[in-house]
C-alpha cells in the first residue's frame, strides 16, 4: 500500500479536527489527536508509512518535538530500527549538537545528542506531523546533515501547501506529504 487512494486520504483528513483561533486569532490549528484516537485511521496511516519506508532500508527515524515523536517512534518500531528525538534547546541531558532557525519574531533552536545515530552516514528519515512555513523542518534537516548522516527523506503527515514550507526542505532532501491542504 505505497499510495493511498483518494478515499483513504479523505478518510484520514476527516479524522483531523480543525480548531479555529488556536494558538492565536486567525490560525486554524490542525489537531491530530482525533486521528490518533481513531484506531482505524491511525492503523491505516502507520501501515501506509511502513509500506512506503520498508524498501528504503533506513537505520533511524528522527522525529521533531513533540508530535513527530508519536509518528516517528511508532514507525521506527514497525520498521525495527532506532528512533532519534529532535528536541527544543535545553531538553536533552547529554552533549548535543544544535541548529538555530528564525521565527516570525525571533530565533529558536533545536538539538540532538551528539551520539544519537551511533556512527556516521546512517540512513535517516525525518518525520513530523505538519509542515507549515518549514523553518523547524529545515533546521532539523540541516542538523541531521551537520552530524554527517544521510537524510533519505522528510515526511509530514499534513502539508499546508499555501505556506510553501516544503520548498525550503526540498533544497536539502526529498519531501513526502501524506495529506496536502492547498
Secondary structure, DSSP 4 states (H G I P E B T S, - for coil): --S--HHHHHHHHHTSEEEET-SSTT-EEEETHHHHT-HHHHHHHHHHHHHHHHTT--SEEEEETTHHHHHHHHHHHHHT-EEEEEEETT--SS-EEEEEEEETTEEEEEEEETTTTSSSS-EEEEEEEEESS-HHHHHHHHHHHHTT-EEEEEEEEEEEGGG-HHHHHHTTS-EEEEEEE-
